Amino acid sequence: MPGAERLLELLTRHRAVVFDLDGVLVDSNELKAECMGEALSPLGAARVTPFLEEFRSTFGRSRREHFAAFHRDYLGRPDEGEEFERFYERYAGAYAALLRDRYPNAPLCAHADLLVKELVTRGIPLYVATGTLTGEARQVLHGHGLLDSFRDVLGGERPKWQRLGEILEHAGLPPSAAVLVGDSRQDLLAAHRAGTSFQLVTRYGFFGHDRVLTGAEAEGSRWAVDLRPDGPVSALVTDLSARVIDQKTPDGP
């Protein structure tokens, strides 16, 4: 694609780059869906199967948000209070146990290590904001030799948009100085709420750019296939004659 903007050059125009983890740095999206299905399987396929579709479409939410949605919308029970806490301890505990066994073996996404090293070489501060719990995220990055490349890794104990706010505050940067690299609509919405730029990568995500980059939240966002540093980046057409239309796509752990 002659003359196209390249991913590395676009990212280096920012004063901080924040990466989502699953489906961006680590090829773990389907692994997590499988673990979620197994953890919830005692509650029956009639509930779990449709929830897994929601899990995929809202990938990027925190773990607690996912389990609260299941308890509320598929069991008809409250999403807070003692009853939910007992449910969360049991089933989120089962999910975490499955991840402890399988998550460390998830491979890196294509070109992830190369792009990270290129950005570090150029002195760009790097961070991770993820729906994965902080300890799990740090462990998988350590296993791949990437943990020391990041100034901080902030997990899903808090929503991602809040994590972006923490990063901006600690770095002393305005939102316009940072970009979130993600693979889901939830990542787009977090970036929009925090006021940062958003760069979508689609290779490992559950949905393509046409399902993620919809609505006013997507204006100004870019997308690329993966993290290849010299890979081309595409921009949305958002002028009045060809504005992206919100297709009412469900929000996309």
PyMOL commands that set and color helices and strands:
alter all, ss='L'
color gray80, all
select helices_A, chain A and resi 7-11+29-43+45-57+63-73+82-105+112-121+134-143+147-149+160-171+175-177+185-194+209-212+216-218
alter helices_A, ss='H'
color red, helices_A
select strands_A, chain A and resi 16-19+126-129+152-154+178-182+197-201+222-224+234-235
alter strands_A, ss='S'
color yellow, strands_A
deselect
rebuild
show_as cartoon
